[in-house]
Amino acid sequence: MSDDSLFREIDEEVRRDKIVSIWTRFGNLILAVCFLVIAGVGGYKAWQYWDAKQAEEAGMRWYGAVRLAEQGKDAEADKAFNDIAATGHKGYALLARLSQAAQLAQDGKREEAIALYDQVAADNAADESLRELARVRAAYLLVDTASVADLTKRLEGMDDAKSSWRHATREILALANFREGQLKRAAELATEILADPATPAGMRARTQLVSAHLQPLLQQQPD
């Protein structure tokens, strides 16, 4: 037997002895860890399946509530949205609250709608995009009555150039400034809306009308 072969056999014996020693000392722990990993993966898969079923059921209930609202069955729709908000899947519970607020606004129950939008906006556990949507919708309902200062506070940070809500925020503040006689500021906001290539077509058309109405009024104001 060559020296190399002898050394290899010795190395293999040493490795086997180490493996046996490790297994003797930690075998039960290794088995327990393996069991926990398998159980954890199985539990996670079971939770994923349960969560998907919950989301599917809540989605169907939400769609049913929307259909009731579309059919003019307001009382039934309101109850359905309430039930989903109270017991449904979290994502659809938030959608139910937003849908309920929109239905209340459509029915002329403006204060109730604003209160519901404010609840969603104040929910720190809710998705940020839904909270911002609630802030914008509440502000639109308040644009004819709330002060510029109040609306500016409500929409703080949403007129940033990177915000997807900048167009709506500028429109709301432009209308509020116009109502309060702050014509120069209203015109500045209208210009920002029209200069932004990403402004939605409908909003651009509305802003052009407001801007056209503003120009003669601005000319009448003293410098």
N, C-alpha and C positions, 0 to 999 in steps of 0.2 A: 504493500500500500504506500502510495506516495505521501509526502508530507502535506500536500495540498488537500488530498482526500481525507487525511486524518483530521486536519484542521476544520474541514467542512463538517465532518461528522460531529466533532466536538461542539462546533457552533450550533448545529441542529439540536443536539442534546440540551445545550444550554437554553436555547429558545423554547424547546418543549417544556423544560423544567420551569421556565418563567411563566409560560402560559398556564400550566397546571397550577402553579402557585397563585397566580392572579385569579384564576377561576375558583380555586378553593376559598380564597379570601373574599372575593367580590361577586361570585357567581349569582347568589340570591339577589344582590343589588342590581346586577346587570339584567337579570330576568324581570325584576320589578320595574326598572326603567323602560325596558322594551314593552312590557304590558301597559304602562302608563301612556307611552307614545301611541300604541295601537288604539287604546281606549280613547285617548284625546282626539285622534284623527277620526275615529268612528263617531264620537260625540259631536265633533265639528260638522261632519257631513250630515248627521241627523238634524242638527240645528239649522244648517243651510236649507235642508229640505223643508223643515217646519216653517222657516222664515219665508221661503218662496211660496208655500201654500197660503200663509197668512197674507202676503202681499197680493196674491192672486185673488183671494176672497175679498180683501178690502178694495181692490181695484174694481171688481164686479159691483160691489155695493156702491162705490163712488159713482161709477157709470150709471147705475140705476137711479141714484139721487139726481144726477145731472139731467137724465131723461125726464124725471118728474118735474124738474124746474122748467125744462123746455116745453112741457105739456101744460104749463100754467098751474100745476098742482103745488102751489107754494108751501102750504102747511105741511103736506107730506114730504116735500123736498127738504124743508127746514128740519123736520124731525129726523130724516135720514142722514142729513149732514151732521146733526148733533150726535147721533148714535155713532157714526164713523169717527168723529172727533174725539168721542169719549172712550171708545173701545177698539178702534181700528188700528191697522198697521201705522206706525208713526208717520211715514212719508205721506200716506193717503189721509191720515188724520189732519195733517197740515193743509193738504189740498182741499179737504172738506171744509175746513175753517175759512180758507180763502174763497172757495165757491159759495159758501154760505154768506160771507160778507158781500160778495158781488151781487147775490140775489137780494139781499137786504137793501143794497144801494139802488138796485133796479126797481124795487118796490117802494122807493121813496123813504125808507127807514134809514136816513143818512147817519144819524148819531149812533145807531146800533151798529151799522156797517163800519164806521170809523173806529168804534170801540173794539170791534173784533179784529180789524186790521192792526190796531195798536197792540193787541194781545200777541198776535203772531210776530210783529216787529220786535217785541220785548222778550220773546222766547229765545234765550241763549242756546238752547239745545237744538233749535231749528237750523236748517241749512241757510247760510248767509244770503244766497240768492233769493230765497223765499221771503226772508225778513226784509230785504231791500224792496222786493215787489210790493209787500204790504205797506211799507213806508210811502212808496210812490202812489199807490192807489188811494191811500188815506189823504195824501196831499192834494190829489186831483179833486177829491170830494170837498176839501177845505178851501180850494183856490178862490172861491167867491166870497169867503167870509173871514178867513184867518189872515192875520197880519203878515207882511213880508218877513218880519223878524221871526215869527213862529214857524213859518214855512221854511225859512233858511235853516233854522235849528233842526227841524224835522229831517231835512234833506242834506244835512251836513256831510261833506265828503263825497257826495254823489254827483257833483258837477265836475269832478276831475276829468281831465282829458282821456284817461284810461278807463273810466267807468262806463259800463254799458248802459247806465241809467242817466248819463249826462244830458241826453237830448230831452228826456221827459222832465228832468230837474230844471233845465233852462227854460223850457216852455212854461212850467208851473210858475217859476219865479218871474218870468217876463209878464205873464198875465196878472200876477199879483201886484207887480210894480205898476203896471198900466192902470189897474183898478185904484191904486193909492195915489195916482198922479205923478209917480216917479217915471216920467216919460223918457228921460235920457237913459236911465238904467234899463228900462224895458227895451229901448231901441238897441242898446249894446248887446243885450241877451239875444234879441232877435237876429242881430248880425252874426253872433256866434253860431246860432242854429243854422242859418243859411250858408255860412262859410264852411260848415263841417260836411265833408262829402259823404259821411256815413249817416246823415240825418234821414230818417224814414220819409218816404215820399208824401204820405198823408200829413205828417207834421210840417214838412217843408211848405206844402200848399197852405196850411193854416197860418203859418208864420208869415208867409208872403202877404196874406190878407191883413194881418195885424200890422206888419211893417208899413204897408201902403196907407193904413189908417193913421199910423203914428206920424208920418212925415209932415203932413200939413199942420198937425197939432204942435209939433216941435218948432216949426217955423213961426208959429204964433207966440211962442214963449219968449220972454226977454232973455238976453244973454246973461 
